[in-house]
Amino acid sequence: MKKISVGFIVSLGAFALSAAWLIAAGNINVNGAEGLTSKSFPILISGLMLLFSAITSIQEFLAMRNGKTEGINLSWPDVLRVVGLIAVMVIYAFVMPHIGFVFSTILLLLAAMLIYGRKNKLTVVLVSILLPIALKLLFQYVLKVALP
């Protein structure tokens, strides 16, 4: 297998994630408001991230093709883990508005830890359940910000 640039992999992951965020930001309900709304900033940030990650992906690909970057050897299981995690994050971006932050984040954390081979099932379950609940409580009661 050819060596793959780490920067190329990271930039492709950032591209996929920012595309999912851009789609999710476009789905934020603003109740008919026009002009600058609560979805304007997320759209701007995810759009810029999409643009810059695309530029970085192209630069890394060209550098990799010309042999100007150091690469790493990845096995197919490693590649599948990365692709699987990206797919899980894209699905997370689509389902969170429908099922809420806590439940969708529990599923995301469970999937991520299982994809990367976390062996201790108790740790997987406890972290997956307690972390989203703690974050929800922190945002709701301490920061006084509503999560979806």
Buried (B, 14 or more C-beta within 10 A) or exposed (E): EEEBBBBBBBBBBBBBBBBBBBEBBEEBEEEEEEEEBEBBEBBEBBBEBBEBBBEBBEBBBEBBEEEEBEBEEBEEEEEEBBBBBBBBBBBBBEBBBEEBBBEBBBBBBBBBBBBEEBEEEEEBBEBBBEBBEEBBEEBEEEEEEEBE
